[in-house]
C-alpha cells in the first residue's frame, strides 16, 4: 500500500485515521501506528460520472476543520465541476467520507477507487448466492427477488413486477452495500440508492465503490482483523436482537403451502414425527392473513389448528406480508382513504402480483398495493391486522416479501426512486418489530428481505426461495449465503430445507439432496423445512416425515436440539461482538491463507467446523482444518439410536493446518470439534424447545436444570453455555501427577453430566481420583471406560470445579511425612 504523506491534514477516530493532502488530492486511511490501511487509487480517485465520462478529483482549493472532521472543496478534471467533501469520525475506529458536487447537473454516478493488495479477498455484500469472494466481479446492491438460474428467470416474472427482479447472478433479497476485506478493514456504502462494488474489474490493482446519484457516502471501519472491522460495522448499524423465545433455535417443519391443510393431515404429520422420537419445536403454516385476508371466515379452523399444535408441543407460525389486495374489503378502502398505501400520482398504486395460498396450484396473482411504512398511521393500522393472528394464539409468522416497491412511488416522508425501494425492507420489518415488542407474549418473526440496518429488527432471516438443485441457487448456494450473511453481520439465518422452486423434471428434489440439505440445516442458525413450493410441473417430492427420511431427520434434529445451550451461547456472543454463528475462516483464522480461502465450509459457533456435502453421490469430503488439533465428530462420538444421545468414545484426532479427506457416508455431515472444547448439550430426551407440552412430552423447561457436557479436553480452553453460563477446561501436570480440571459458572444450580474423552489430552491418563470442589467422589459416583478412555461423572453445582487426578490424593496420617 502507498505510504501516507507526511504533510497531510488528519481526522482521528482512534483505531483509524484519515490523512488528506490538498495538491494533488489524495486520501489515505491509517491505523493508530500510522500504517496505511486503505489508500485512494491514483487511477480512480473520488469523482462523479456524467454522460461525458468521469470527472475525477485533482486538488483541494481549501481544507478546513469542521467539528471533529474536515471539509474540503475539491476541483476535478472537468472544468468548473467542484466537489464538496466532508471527512469525519463515524464512531470509534470508523471514518465517514461524504462527497457531493456543488452542481449536480448531469451527474449520473458518484464513486471512488482504492488500491487493491495482491491476494486480497473481498467478502460480505449481504446475502449472496454466487460468490463469497467478490474479487474480479461487479457486485450490485439492489433489493430484488432471486437469485435464479439463468434458464429459470422468466418463470417468476409472471407474478413479480419488473422492478422486483434483477437478471443477475448476484441478485438477492437481502443486499448490504458492505465489503469486508481479508486485509482487515471494511467499507460501507452509506447510501440507499443502488450501488456497486467493482472489485478489480476495471483494473487489477484497484477496486471502487459507486452510487447511482450525485452523493457518495462511504464509511470505513478499522480492524486490525476482519472480525474487528465486522464488530465496528455491526455496532454502528445494528445486530439482531435477543431471540424472543428459545424455540426459535429448535427445528421447524412446514405443513404445506396452501392456506388450508386439513387438520387430520397435519395431525398425521406431527404424529409420524413424534412417534419416531423426532424433536420438533415449531410448525409453520401458510394461512395468508395478508395480503388478501384468507383467514376471514376460517377463524374457527385457525383456532383449532393452533390449539392442536400447542397440544403437540409446537409453536405455531403463520404468514404476513406488506401488501393489501384490492379485493380485501373493507380493509383496503380503509387503508387507502387513510393514505397508508404507496402512491403514484396522488393515488394508491396497484399492480398484479403473487398472493399465494389460493387456486388449484396454491398460487394466484391479484391486484394489490403495498403499505407505506413511513406514514405515521400505518403502524397502528398494521398492528390491528397482526393482532388478529396474535389473538388466535399464533406464536409468530413468516414476514414475507419487501422487494417490490415501485421506484416511481413517493413515500409519505418524500422518499422515492431506488432509495425508497431499497430502504423499504428496513421500514417494513422495523415497524413490525416495534409492534411485536408491545405484545404481551413472545412472537418470533422470520424475514427474507433486508438492507443496511435491518439486522437490528430481524428475529430470524431465511434465504428466500431456492431451487431444488445441488449447485447454484440450490444447496451449494445455501453455504455461500450463510457465509456471506455472517460476514455481513447477520447471525440467525437459515434456508428452506429441500428448496422451494422446481422448474422442470430435471430439477425434481431427490431424497439424497433432501438428506444433505437436512445436514446443512443442522448447522444453520434456523433449521426449518419446506414441504412444498412452486413446481412446474407438479410432482410428489420426498419429505422429512417419510419413513425413508425419518431416521436422518431424527438424527439431525436431535443434534440441533441438543446443541441449544451451545447455539444460545454463540448467539449471545454475537450480540456482544458481531461474531456470527455461521463463521467463515476469515473470521476464525485471518492469518491462515487456506482458512481465508475456504468458501465451502463453515465454523458453527466457536468449536465446531462443518463441511456440508454438495455433490450427488459423494461419499468423501475434503475439508481444511485450521491450525490446532481437531476431533473427527463421527469417529469420536456414537449416535445412540435408542434415545438419540451423542456419546464420546476414543477420539480420532486430526492435525490442523492441513486439508483432510473425511468419510461422508450418506447419513453423515462431515463435522469436526476443536480439541480442548467442552460442548454443552441438552439431555437427549428433550422433545421441544417450545413452552407447550403434555402427553409425556419433555420440554426445555422440564430439563432447564440439567446440562450434558461432552468434553474433549486438551490444553487450556474457555467457553460458554446459554446466555451467561461459563466453562473452562485446563489440562495440567506436575512431576508425579496429571490432572484435568473443569470449571463451571452457572447462574443457577444445575445437574451436570460430564462425558469426557480423556484420550484427547496431550498426555492421556487413567483417572484415579475425581473431586468436585474439595470433595472426593466415591468410586461408585463416577465411571471410566478404559478401552474408550471416557470418564462419566454427574454432579450438581452452580459454581464449582471438577478435578480429575491420575493419582489418589494423599491422606494425612500417623505415618505420613510432610513434603519438603
N, C-alpha and C positions, 0 to 999 in steps of 0.2 A: 504494500500500500504506500502511496505517496506520503511523505512526512508532512506534518503540519507546519505552515510558515511561521517564522519567528516573530513577525511583526503583526500578528492577527489581533482583531477585536475578539472578545470571548464572551460566551454565555455559559454559565456554570450551573449544572443540576446535580452536582455530587459525583456520582459514578460516571457521568457523561458530560463532556464539554463540547461546545461548538466554537470553532475558530474560523473567522471570516477575514478575508483580505479584500481590499477595495479594487486594486488595479494591478493585474487583472482580477476580475471577480473569481473567488473560489471559496468553497466551504468544506471544512474537514471536521469530522467528529472524532474526539479522542477520549481515552479513558482517564481515570484520575491520575495515572502516572505519565500522561502525555503521549501515550502510544496511539497511533492512528487506528481507529475502529472502522471508519467509513469515510471515503473521500469522494467528493463530487467528480464526475467524469469530465475531463477537459474536452472530450469529443462531443458529449451530450449534456452540457450544463443546463441549469434552470432556464426555462423558456416557455413560449406559447406557440401554437401552430395555427396558421390561417390557411386559406386556400392557396396562398403563395408559398407556403412552406414554414419552416421553423424560424422563430426569432429567439436567439439564444443570448443569455446574459454575457456581457463583456466587461463592464466596470461599474463600480458603485460611485455615483456622484456625491453621495452622503451616507454616513453610517452614524447613527445617534442612539444613545441609551433611551430605552422606554421601559419603565418598570424594572423588572429583573432581566429584561432582554434587550434586543437591539432592533431598530428599524432602519432599513436601507432603501434608497432609491437607486435602481439598477438599470443602466442602459443596456440595450440589446443590439443584435446585428441588424435589426430593422430600424431605420431612421425614425426617430420620434416615438418608438414603442418603449415605454419605460415601465418597469415592474416595481410595485410597492411590496417589500419583503419584510416580514416580521419573524424574528427568531427569539423564542422564549422557552423557559423551562416548562415541562409537562410532567410534573411530579418528580420524585427522586429518581434520578437515573434516566429521565426522559426529556427530550427536547422537541419542540414543535417548530416547523418552518411553514409559513403561510405566504403565498405569493399571489398577487393579482395585478394585472396591468392597469395603469391609470385609465386607459381607454380599452374597453372590451370589444370594440367594433371588429367584427370579422373573426374573432377568436373562436376556434373550434375545440382545441385541446390544450391543456397545460401539462407540463411534465418536467422531469428532472432525472438525469442519469448519474450513476455512481460506478466507481471502479469495481471490477469483479476479480476476486482472487482465483488462482488456479486451484481446481478441485473443489471449490466452494459449492455447497448444495443449498437450494432454496426450497423451503417447505412451508406448510401452513395453508393459507388461502381459504380456510373454511373446509367444507366437506367436498372432497374431490374424488372422482372415480377413476380417472385416467392416469394419475401420477401421484407420487409423494414428492419427489424431487422435480421442481419445475424448470430446472436449467435447460436451456435450448428451446423453451416454449414461451408463447404468449398466454398468460393466464388472465381471463376476464372475470370481473366481479359484477354480476347482474343476477338478480333473483329470478329463477325460472324453473319450470317443470324439467324433470330429467335428472340424470342423463339418459340417453337411449343409444342403442347401437345404430349405426348409420342406416342399416336396412330397415329399421323399425320406426324411424322418426315420423313417418306420415300417419301412423295409427292414432296417436293421441290427439292429433290436430283436429280430429272430428269433434272433440269435446273440450279442447283447450284453446282459449283465444290466442291469436298470433303473438301478442305481447307477453304471453306467459310461457313461450318456448324459445329455445336457442338451439340452432343446428350446429352444436359444437360438442366435442368430446369432453370439454371441461365444464359443461353446463351443470348447474347444481341448484337445489332448493335453498341451500344454506351457505352462500358465499360469505367470506370475511376478507376484505381487501387488506390482508395482513401477510407479511412474509417474514419467516423466521430462518435466519441463516445459520449454517453449521459453523460459521466463524464467530458466533456468539453475540449477535445483535438482532434486533427485529425492527421492521418498518411497517407502520400502519398508514394507509391512505385514509385520512380522517375527513372524507367527504362522502356524500350519499349518492352522487351521480355515478354512472357506470365508469369503471376504471379498469386499468390493465397493468400488470407487471410484464415487461418484456425482458426476459432473462437470458441474455446472451443471444438474442435473436438477430439483432442488427449488427452487433459487434461481439466477438468472443470475450473481449476484455472489459465489458461493461454491461450493466443492466439498468433499466429505467422503470419509473412509475409514471403513468399518465392518467389524467381525468378528462372526461368529456365535459368541458366547461372552462371558464376563464380563471377559476380559482383553484389553486393547488394547495393542499394542506397535507403534510407528512408529519408523523410523529415517530421519532427514532428512540429505541429503548436499548439500554446498555445491558451487557452480560455481567461477568465475562463469559459464562457458559450459556448455551441456548436456553437451559431451564431458568436461568436468572432473567433473561430477556422476556421469556414467557411469563414469569412471575410478575414482572413490572407491567407488562401489557394487560394481564388479566386483573391486576389490582386497579388499573385505570379504567378498563371497560366493563368489568364485572365478571364474576364467576357464578356458576349455578348455585342456587340456594340449597340449604339443607333439605334432604328429601322429606316430603310431607309425612310419609309413612314407611315403615320397614319393608312392606310388601312390594314397594317399587323395585326392590332388588331381587324379588323372587321370580320364578318362571311364570310367564303368562301364556295362555293359549287363546286363539281366536275361534269362535264357534261358527263363523261363516260371514259372507259378505252381504247378503240381503238384510233388509231392515228386520224382517221377522224370520226366525228359525223356530220350528215347533219346540215347545218346552220339553216334550218327551225325547226329542232328538238331542237337545242339549244335555238333558239329564243322562242320556246314554253315553255321551262323550265324557262327561265327568266321571260316571261310574267306571267306565273302562280304564280310566287313568287311576282312580282311587283304588280299584281292585288290584291293579298292578303295582301298587305302592309307589306311584309317581307323585312327588311333592310339587304341587302347583299352587300358586298363590293368587292368581287373578284370571278372570275370564273376560275377554274383550268381545263385545258385540258391536253391531254396526247400525243400530237404530239411529237414524239421522234426525236428531232434534232440529238441526239446521242442515241445509237451507230451507227445506220445504215443510218442516213441521210434521214429519212422518209419524211422530209419536201420538199425534192428535187422534183420538178415537181408539188408541191402543194402550191407554194408561193402565187399565187393569192387568193386561198382559205384561206390561213392563214391571209393575209392582211384583207380580208373581215371579217373574224372571229374576229380579234382584233378590227376592226372598229365597228362591231356590239356590242361587249361587252362594248366598251368605250361609245357608244351612250346610252347604258342602265345603265350607271353609275358604271361600273365594271372594275376593273383592270383585266388584262389577264395574267395568268400564264401558262407556257408550261413545257417542260421536257428536261433535260440533264442528262447524267451520265458520268463516267470517262473512257469509253471504245470506241473502234472503231471496227466495223465489218470488217472482211477481204473483204467483198463484197462492202464496201463503197469506191468506186474508183472515182477519183484517190487519194482521201484524205488519205486512208490507206497507200498506197505506199509512198506518200509524207512524212507522219509521220514516217514510217518505215525507209526510206532512210535517214532521218534527225536524226535517233537514239532516237526518242521521245517515243518509246513504251518499255514496260518492256521486258527484255531479259533473256533468259536462253541459255547457251552455245554460247553466242555472237549473237544470232538471236532473233527477236521478238517472244515472247512466245504466242501462240494462243491456246485457249481452247473453247469448245462449252458452251454457257451459254444463259440465258434468254435475249431476246432483246425486247419483248413486242410488242404490237401495230400492229401485222400482223397475218395472219392466221385466220381461221374461228372462233376460240375462242378468238382471240385477243392476243394470246401468241404464240411465236415460240422461238426456240433455234438456234443460228448460231455461227460459229467460230468468235472469237473476241480477241482483245488484249487490255490491259489497258495502258493508258498513264503513263509515268514515270514523275511525277511532280517534281522530284529532278533535272531533266535535265534543264539547263537554257533556252533551246529553246522551251520547252513545253508551257510555259506561253504565249508568243506571238502567238504561233500556236493555242492554245485553245481559245485565245481571238478573233481570227478571226471567229471561229465557233460560239462563243457566240454572236458576233455582228450581225450575220445573224438573230438571233431572235430579238435582240435589235432593229435593223434597221426596222423590221416589226412592231415595236411598243409594243412588249411584255414588261410587267411590272415585270416579274420575272419567276421563274421556280422551279420545283422540282429538287433538286440536289441529284439524287438517287445513291444508292449503295456505294461502298467504302470498302466492306468487303471481296473482292475476290482476294486480292493479293496473288499469289502463294508464299509459303515460300522459294522456291528454285530459284526465280529470283534474280538478282542482280541489284540494282538501280544505276543510274549514279553517285551518291555520295558514292557508295560502300556498302550501307546498304543491308542486306539480312536477310533471316530467319524470325522468328516471329517478330523481331524488325521492319523490313520493312513492314511486314503485318499489325501490329498494328498501326504504325505511318502513314500509308497511308491516312486514313481519314483526318488527320491533314494537310498533304502536299496538298492533293486534295482540300479541302474546303478553306484553307487559300489562295491558288493560285487563286481560283475563286473570293474570296472576294477582293483580290487586283485588279483583273480585273474590277470588278463592281465599285470600287472606282474611276476608270478612266472614267467611262461612264458619260454622261452629264445630266442624269436624274436618279431618284431613281429606284433601282431594288431590289426586295425582293426575297431572295432565301430561300428554306427550305430543310433541310437535315435530314437523319436518322442516318448516321454513325458518329462516333466520337471517341476521345481518349483524354487523358490529354492535355489541352491547346486548344482543338478545339472550345471551347465555344467562345473564343475571335474572331473567324471568322464566327460564326453562327448567321445569321439573325433570323431564326426560326428553331426549331427542331421538328420533328414528330416521333412518336413511331414505325414506320415501319408497318408491315403487320399483324395486329391482326386477330384472328379468331372470327367469328360471334357467340360467345357464351357468357354466363354470367360470367363464372368463370375464371380459369387460362388461360392466353393468350387471354382473352376476356375483358369484361368491368371491372371486378374486378382487372385485371392486369393493366388496364389504370390508376386506382387510385394509385396502387403501383408504377408504372413507374413515374407518375407525382411527387409523393413524393420523390422517390429516386433521380430523376434528380434535384429537388430543393435542396436536401441535398448534392448534388454533384456540385452545383454551376451553374446550368442551369435554367433559368427562363422562357423564351418564348418557351413553349413546348405544344404540343397537340397531339391528336390521330386521326386516321381515324374514324370519327363518323359513326357508323354502322358496322365497321370492314371491312376486306378485304378477308380473306380466308374462304371458306366454303367447308369442306371435308365431304361430305355425307349429306343426308337429315336431319339427327338429328341435324345438325348444322345450318340449314337454319335460316337466320335472321328473327326474329319476329318483328311485329310492336311495341310491348311493349319494347323489347330490344332497338330498334332504338330510341324510345322516351326517355328512360332512358339515352341512350348514348348522345342524344342531350343535356339533362340537364347537364351531366358531361362536355360536350363541352363548355357550357356557363360559367363555372368556370375554364376554361383552358386558358393558355396564347395564344394558337392558336385554333380557332374554325373553323374546316373545315370538310366537309363531304366526304364520299366515295360513289359514285353511284354504282360502280361495282368493282369486283376484280376477284380472282381465285375461281371458283365454280365447284366442281366435285360431281354430275353432275350439269349442269346449271339449273337455276330456276329464276323465277321472284321475286326479292326481294323488300320489301317496300322501299319507297323513301321519302325524306323530303318534296318533292313537290307534293306528292299525296294529294288529298283533305282530306283524313282521318288524315294525319300527319301535314298538313299546319298550323292548329291553334297552335299546340305545337311548331313547328319550328318558327313560328312568335313570340310567347311569349318569347322564349329564345334568339332569335336573337335580339329582342327588348331590352331585359335585357343586353345582352353582348354589343350591340352597345351603349346604353345609358350610360353604365359604362365606356366608353372610358376615360373620364378625371380621373377617379379613377384608372383604369388599367395603364394609362400612368404615373401617379404619382408613383405608386408602381414600375413600371419598372425603372423610373429614380432613385428611392431609391435603387433598386438592383444594378444599375451601380455604385453607390457610396459606397455601403456597402456589396454587395454579398447576401443580403437577398432576396430570390426568391419570385416570385409572388404566386406560389403554395407552401404553407408552412406546414410542419409537426409540430405537437405540441411540439416537442423537441426544435424547434427554437423559438416558441412563449412563452411557459411556461416551461422552462427546470427544474424548481424545483418541478413541479407537476407530480408525477409518473403516474397518469392516463392520463394526456395530452401526456406525453412521450410515453406511450404505445398505443395510439390511432392511428392505422395504416390504418383505413378505412375512414377517414375524412380529410379535408384539410382546412387550412386557405387560403382564396383567397384575397391577399392583406392584409392590416393591420387590417381591421374591419369587414370582412365577414368570416363566417365559414360554410362550406358545408359538407353534409353527403350524397353523391350520393346513390341511391337505387341500390343494387347489386344483388337482388334476385327476380326472376319472381313471380308475384302475390302479392308482399309485398305492404302493404298499411300503414304501420307504419315503423319508422326507429329510432333506438337508436343512440344517439349522446352524446358525453361528452362535456359539456360546461366548458371551463376553468374558473378560478375564476373571479368574477365580475358579473355585470348584463348584460343580453343579451336580444335582441328583436327577437321574432319569426317572420321572414320576412312576411310570407304569412298570418299570423294572425294579422299583424300590417300594411300591405301595400295592397292596392287594385290595381289589374291589370285592367286597363281600356281597355276593348275590342275595344272601338271606335277608339282610337288613339294609344294604346299600352303604355300609360304612367303608371308609378308606383307612386301611391298617398298614403302617410302615413295616417293612421287613428288611433283610440285609440290603443295604443300599448299593446301587450301581452308580459309582461316581464318574463324572466326566470332567476332563480338564478344560478350563475356559481359555479364551483367546484363540480359539480354533473352530473350524467347521466340523460338524459331526453328521453322519447319516443315521437317523433314528429309524427303528421299525415303526411302521404306520399301518398295522392291520386295520381293517375297516371299522372296528369298534374303538380305535384309539386316536385321540388327539395328541400328537407329539407335544410333550409338556415337560419342562424342567423346573425344579425348585432349587433355589440358591442354597448351597451347602452352608450350614450355620443357622438357617432360618427356622423359626418356630411358626407353623401355620395354624392360626386359631380357627376352629371349626365348630359348628353346632353338632349336637348328637344326631345320629343318623335317623332317628325316629321322627324328627320334625316333619310334619306334613305340609305346613303352610306358614308363611310369614304374615298372613292377614290376621286380623283380630277375631275372625269368625271361626266357630268350631262346632263341637257337638258330635255325637255319634262315634266317639272314640278317636276323633282326630286329635293329633298333637300339634298345638300351635307354638309359635315363637314364645308367647307369654308363658306357656307351660314349661319351657326349658330355658328361660332367660337367666336363671341362676346356675346354669351349667355350661361348661366350655370344654371342648376337646382340644388339646394342644399336640399336634403332630410335629415332632421335633426332629430336626436333622442337625444336631449340634456340631459346631466346628469353630474354633477360634472365638472371637467376640462378635456379638450381633445384638442389635436393638430393634424392636418392632412395636406393634400396637394391635389392639383389637377393639372393635366397636368405636364409639365416639371418643372415649377418653381412657380406655384401658391401656396399660403399658407392659411390655415384656422386655427382658434382657436375658441373654444366654452367654455364659462365659466358660470356656474350657481352660482349666488351669492344672498345674502340676508342681510338685516340689520334688526333692531328691528321692523320696521314697513313696510318694503318694500322687495319684492322679485324681482329678475331680472334674465334675461338671456342675455348674450352678445355674439354676433357672430362677429369675426374679420376676414376680408378678405384682402389678399395682392395679387393683380393680376399684372402681367407685363403690362397689358393694360386695358383700361376701358371696363367694361363688364356690361351686364344686368344680375342681379342675381334674380332668382325666388326661394324664400325660402319657403319650406313646412316643418314646424316644429311641431313634435308630442310632445307638451308640457306635455302630460301625462307621458312622460319618466322621467321628472325631479324628483329629490329626494323629492321635495316639490312642486308639481304642483300648478300653479296659473292661474287665468284668466287675460289675458293682458288688461291693461287699457290705456297704452301708448306705442307707438312704435317710436323710434328715429333712424334716420340714421345720424351718426355723432352727431352733436348737434341740428339737425333739427328734430322737432317733426312732424310726418306724420299725416295728417288729417285722420279721421276715414274711409273715403272712399278709402284711399290708401292701406288699409290692411283689412284683414277679419279674423274672428276667428269662428270656428265651435265649439260651446260649448259642443255639445254632443260627438264629436270625440276628442276634445281638440287639434285641429290642427290650427296653425296660418299660414296664407299665406300672403306673402308680396313680392313685387318686387321693386328693387332699382337698380340704375346704379352707379358704382364706380370703381375705380382701387384699391385704398387703403382706407379702412374705416371700420366702425363698425355699426352693427345693435344692438340696445339696446331695450329690451322688459321689461316693468315695470309692476308690479302689482298695482301700484298707479300712478295717473297722477302727473307729476312733478308740484310742487307749483310755481305759477307765482308771482313774487314780485309785490306788490300793495300798495295802500294807507293804507289798514288795516292790512297788513301783519306785523308780528313781526319777528325780527331777531332771528335765532336759537341760543340758548346758549350752 
